Amino acid sequence: MQTNYLQNIRYKLQKRIRRLNGAGLNEFLFVLKQFWVFFESYPILTAVRDELLAKFPNASAEVEKRKPGQLVYGDTEEESAAIGYAVLKECASQTQPYSLATFMSPTPIGRPMLDTLRQAYLEPFYGYLDEHLDDRNFILYCLERYKRTCEWFERDRLFRIWSAETQRGEKLLALDLYRYLFEQGIEFHIEPWSASGEADMVAT
């Protein structure tokens, strides 16, 4: 299941990136705002973003202290991706297409300016997303979804499971999590239970 899910996310992401790459000045800002709504609606994408920003927590500050029209680059591809995210996020907060000129070097307003923005910021950020949209992030997404599911719908049922047999409650709750991950199509195995009743290891 995770393979199909990741392929579907990649397809949706690529489609929106193509729209951004093909947009002219008048529609680029509108398309960028739509992209951000899509991006924030998928926890698996925001998980990749959060991991990136954890590596480069000063990316937004670097963007904020730049001079108007000054391009900002990272020393590595990953840092450039973090800076790209910060610039695109700030661009999406603008209200007029011509406001995007403040993020660019002195290039003519129009297609050349947008091409510079896409090459300097959109391409590194999208490249990072695409390369890190993998099974590990899918598992993190499933764990976050399981957490929300438990908080919203399963709290009483899980509490009854734990209360009915408190000595084995932790094991029973762990089995419920394993069942959920298995139903999502994640392949893993659980080592045989030890004499103490605890799992020796869980492998994914």
C-alpha positions in Angstrom: 0.0 0.0 0.0 2.8 2.5 0.8 4.2 2.1 -2.7 0.9 3.1 -4.3 0.4 5.9 -1.7 3.9 7.4 -2.3 3.5 7.2 -6.1 0.1 9.0 -5.8 1.7 11.7 -3.7 4.6 12.1 -6.1 2.2 12.4 -9.0 0.1 15.1 -7.3 3.3 16.9 -6.3 4.8 16.8 -9.8 1.5 18.0 -11.3 1.6 21.1 -9.1 5.2 21.8 -9.7 4.6 21.7 -13.4 1.8 24.3 -12.9 4.3 26.5 -11.1 6.9 26.1 -13.7 4.5 26.9 -16.5 2.8 29.9 -14.8 3.3 33.4 -16.0 3.7 36.5 -13.7 0.0 37.2 -13.3 -1.0 33.7 -12.2 2.2 32.5 -10.5 1.3 34.0 -7.1 -2.2 32.5 -7.2 -0.8 29.0 -8.2 1.8 29.3 -5.4 -0.9 29.9 -2.9 -2.8 26.9 -4.1 0.4 24.8 -3.9 0.8 25.8 -0.3 -2.7 24.7 0.6 -2.0 21.3 -1.1 1.4 21.0 0.6 0.1 21.7 4.1 -2.8 19.2 3.7 -0.4 16.2 3.5 1.4 15.3 6.7 3.9 13.1 4.8 5.1 16.3 3.0 5.2 18.5 6.0 7.1 15.7 7.8 9.9 16.0 5.2 9.8 19.8 5.6 10.0 19.6 9.4 13.0 17.3 9.1 14.7 19.7 6.7 14.1 22.8 8.9 15.4 20.9 11.9 18.7 20.6 10.1 18.7 24.3 9.2 16.8 26.2 11.8 18.3 29.6 10.7 17.1 29.4 7.1 14.2 31.8 7.6 16.4 34.2 9.4 18.9 34.2 6.5 16.1 35.0 4.2 14.7 37.8 6.4 18.1 39.6 6.7 18.8 39.6 3.0 18.9 42.9 1.1 16.0 43.6 -1.3 16.6 41.8 -4.6 19.5 39.8 -3.2 19.6 36.1 -4.0 20.4 33.8 -1.1 22.1 30.4 -1.6 23.0 27.6 0.8 26.4 26.0 1.0 24.9 22.6 0.4 21.9 21.3 -1.6 20.0 20.7 1.6 20.6 24.2 2.9 19.5 25.6 -0.4 16.3 23.5 -0.1 15.7 25.0 3.3 16.3 28.5 2.0 14.1 27.7 -1.0 11.2 26.7 1.4 11.6 29.9 3.4 11.6 32.1 0.3 8.6 30.4 -1.3 6.7 30.5 2.0 7.3 34.3 2.2 6.4 34.7 -1.5 3.1 33.0 -0.9 2.2 35.6 1.7 2.4 38.4 -0.8 -0.8 40.0 -2.2 0.5 41.4 -5.6 2.5 39.5 -8.2 4.9 42.4 -8.6 5.9 42.1 -4.9 7.8 39.0 -5.9 10.5 41.3 -7.4 11.8 42.0 -3.9 13.0 38.3 -3.7 15.0 38.5 -7.0 18.2 39.9 -8.3 17.8 42.9 -10.6 16.3 40.9 -13.5 13.4 42.2 -15.7 10.0 41.8 -14.0 8.2 39.0 -15.8 9.3 35.6 -17.2 13.1 36.1 -16.5 12.3 37.0 -12.9 10.1 33.9 -12.4 12.7 31.7 -14.0 15.3 33.0 -11.6 12.9 32.3 -8.6 12.2 28.8 -9.9 15.8 27.9 -10.5 17.1 29.4 -7.2 14.4 28.4 -4.8 11.7 26.1 -6.2 14.0 23.6 -7.9 16.1 22.9 -4.7 13.1 22.6 -2.5 11.2 20.3 -4.8 14.3 18.2 -5.4 14.7 17.7 -1.7 11.0 16.7 -1.3 11.2 14.2 -4.1 14.4 12.6 -2.9 13.2 12.2 0.7 9.6 11.1 0.0 10.4 7.5 0.9 9.2 4.6 3.0 10.7 6.0 6.2 8.6 9.2 5.9 5.6 7.0 5.1 6.0 5.2 8.4 6.3 8.5 10.3 3.1 9.6 8.5 1.3 6.4 9.6 2.5 6.8 13.2 1.2 10.4 13.2 -2.1 9.3 11.7 -2.4 6.5 14.2 -1.8 9.0 17.0 -4.6 11.3 15.7 -6.9 8.3 15.2 -6.4 7.2 18.8 -7.0 10.7 20.1 -10.1 11.4 18.0 -11.8 8.0 17.8 -10.2 5.2 19.8 -9.4 6.7 23.2 -12.1 4.9 25.1 -11.5 1.5 23.4 -7.8 1.6 24.0 -8.3 2.6 27.7 -10.7 -0.3 28.1 -8.0 -2.7 26.7 -5.4 -1.4 29.0 -7.7 -1.3 32.1 -8.9 -4.9 31.6 -5.4 -6.3 32.0 -3.0 -3.6 33.2 0.0 -6.0 33.6 -0.2 -6.7 29.9 -1.7 -3.4 28.9 1.4 -2.0 27.3 1.9 -5.2 25.2 -1.8 -5.2 24.1 -1.6 -1.5 23.1 1.6 -2.2 21.1 -0.1 -5.0 19.3 -2.9 -2.6 18.3 -0.3 -0.3 16.8 1.3 -3.2 14.9 -2.1 -4.3 13.6 -2.7 -0.7 12.3 0.7 -0.5 10.6 0.2 -3.9 9.0 -3.2 -2.8 7.7 -1.5 0.2 6.1 0.7 -2.2 4.1 4.0 -1.7 6.1 6.0 -4.9 6.0 7.7 -5.8 9.3 8.0 -8.7 11.7 7.9 -9.0 15.5 10.4 -11.2 17.2 8.9 -14.0 19.5 7.9 -12.9 22.9 10.5 -13.5 25.6 9.8 -15.1 29.0 9.2 -11.7 30.5 6.4 -11.1 28.0 8.2 -8.3 26.2 9.2 -8.2 22.6 12.9 -8.7 22.0 12.9 -6.6 18.9 10.6 -5.1 16.3 12.1 -4.9 12.8 10.7 -2.9 9.8 
